[in-house]
Amino acid sequence: MSRDLRKYARQTNFRVLVLIILAIVVLGEAFIYFVYGPAATVTGLICFGGAIIPLLLIWLFLKGMDWIVKRGNEQ
């Protein structure tokens, strides 16, 4: 069994982040549904999707920079 604590911390942070995002989306959409109805729920999903796209682009940019730096350090 590996004892790579950095990998474990990275994995745990990722799982917590996914759980938080899912909780916000599910609970937020449930609240929107019960207060405003199903039509507003669709609009809420579109808005959540629009908010997630920039975050994903930033994450991809940072992962790309990390890959470039690691590749440069190997040489």
C-alpha angles and dihedrals in degrees: 000000000000120000098201100149094183091057090047092050092048091049093047093048090051092050092049091049092050091048092051093049092048091048092050093048097043097042092040093050092046090052092048091048095051095043103037107014138241098306091058090048090063090050089049091053090051090051093048089050091050090052094049096051096069090046091053091049091052090048092050091049092051092046089051091051090048091052092049093049093048091048091049092050092054092060 
